[in-house]
């Protein structure tokens, strides 16, 4: 049986034949209007049909559908579009007998091609603007992003399947740590653990992953399966030291693929990919939870990005100029496409309206209302003017009810605030109103203002000689030195479009944006001052003590803080993570297998810390600090790891060759070695360790070790500062709005208060703010769903472990969940200290 032809029932197909016939009657060509009028005449169409509107934009249905018919007849070769403003029949069009079946065939044959052309056209139009943005972003951020090309070069230079896998893999991934490790996720570190647990299986799973003869989906699934098998085997053999999760997912696996085949693969990261797709395509296909399908779609999209970047002569020139010998040359622009996706997803903001237009439109509308109310309120209290344009809309109902509050300070909790509360909330903060008379009944002074909560950032009225408001201006009051400053000139009411009954205009939008910027700049300045002071104190403490350990609840950002301190000091720094398998040979020195002349032997090799100290000495710059960071220092058996270095790390013996210690393999150290006569820690080497207070292994740290370190607790409240830092969010996605960040802080405070109230728990069990960074992983969901995922996927499991074995665990978890999920209003509205002149 012959295959039945595919047919279309598209409504606009009914105009194919009338359009062809009308043009034939008009001599083969006519203007669009003449053609439509002829169709109306031939079919005797009613006014209702001709004038029918549809869609949100009230498009004329008849004209639109005839236009669609004309386009498809052009695609089919029956109409000529070479003459602007003229519809003309081709030779085929002059002789064709148009039928419903033929119309359907024309549509079905050309629809896919047409859609592809439209899609390509849309993509090319959008990519042009994004590449223009990326050129500037690339130059600005090259110094921070260069490591991606260096990581590939390092991998390519060191990948050698004939070398012992563990040693080779460590060398190959030496510069890829930033790409395979972040707060709460350690895929690379886990691979190193895998090599110790089951070296052969680990080598085999990479061999299969890199076997291009096997379908990609099969390779990825195999890698994940083998990872879980290693974890399960480990957990069966080590019930007291269980590995609780696998970090080998599509993100990390795609990174391994890219490092090995940088001209073919990309790094897959959902948060980046989904935003780039939404910016470039009208019909996104990448959705949360689609796993491999998302990865494949992402690779296809990034192939198009790479080709588009190749064709842009300017970005090609810039890129080639910046590449150095330490970088992989990236001939196919695959790594450049990865960087493009990263930069666009993090820093591109011109498209905010596309995703948040409703929220932003509502904010502008609310802002317009609050400005109109403010002007109406002041005009009424100053002039008792009931004829003022805004009186009936904003003031009359309160006056009629007898509830109108003439004066008050909203930021102090006065009930005048209720009269603007439906417009007061913005993503960044709240706007309050204050109305205070100056010397009797004069309301024309700057004691009447709108302000961002808790600040002297105000909007005040500009009055004319007739005692009427002519405009509004931004104004900053500094309580510390009691100074006032107008920010720019006043904006007139007409320029702001107040009381015009139209949507917010561009001038008003800019006015709100400028008002917001004053707050974000002020907020950041305050944060910077506080953080600067804290950082200086910690640096001073480290310099004095030489050895510092950060303790605190899980997720308080101790490692992040340690790295920040090192960067602030301008130090060379290295991070290692202790674990049960970490030993003296990893840290100080030990015998390592080497192959010489076909024979296997052993050779003494420096460990991580000894090598670090040697680098500090050989730098020939005793003023430059070197900071060695030990993450989760308590998870290793420190007495065995440090050995005789307990003596060497003592701050009193720093830099003293006469107090050098003889290490366990001192007799094997060769002449010319920096530590030939014994090991000592240079004066400019500092140690920072981190540990969780509640980890059971804390008890294993003996007093001899403890007394050589200064201990500093990082509380959950201290960790809140992490959420204000853009860099801290990068591993997970984009930083949310300031309002969302403040809301998350309040929820976490409420949760920690409930933890302290829970039997058997205390502040040591508080949750640190680092857990909340995972909020960005779910940015495409609505607020309530994001919070639910944050609870279910990240917070609940930690709290369950805290409560394991206790009675009524489900009730306790439910109370903790409620404390986090239920929105907490910031009580500081009523408790703030007065910060403005009254």
RAZI-V212382 format. One line per field, one symbol per residue. psi: psi as a letter, one per 40 degrees, with the letter a starting at -180 (. if undefined). A space follows every 50 residues. Layout:
BEGIN
psi->???
END
This chain:
BEGIN
psi->hihhihiifhdedeeddddddddddeeeiiidddddddddddefiidddd ehiiidefihdddddddddddddddeeeihedhhehhiiiddddeighid dddddddddeddddddddddddddddddddddddddddddedddeddddd dddddddehheeihddddddddedeeddefhihehgdddddddddddgdd dddddddddeheehiddddddddddddddddddddddgdegiheihegad ddddddddddgeediihhhdddddddddddiegiehiheebddddddddd ddddddddddehddddddddddhideihefdefdddddddddddddehee eddddfddddddddddddddddddddddddddefheeidedddddddddd efehhdiihdeeeiedddeedeedhiddaihiihhhihgbfhfeieehii ihheifhihiihiadefiheaiiihhhhddefiihhgaiihidddefhfe fiihidddddddddddddddddddddddddddddddddddddddddhhhh iiiieefdddddddddddefihiihihiidehaddddciihihihhfeih aiihiiaddddddddddeefgedhihhhhhhfdeeigdddddbeedddeh deehehdeeiihidfdeehiieidfdeihihidehihhiiihdehdedee hiddddeeihhhhhidddedddeehdddededaihiiddddddddddddd ddddddehheiadeeihieddedededfeeiiddddddddddeddddddd ddeheiifdddddddddddddhhhhheedeeiiheih.
END
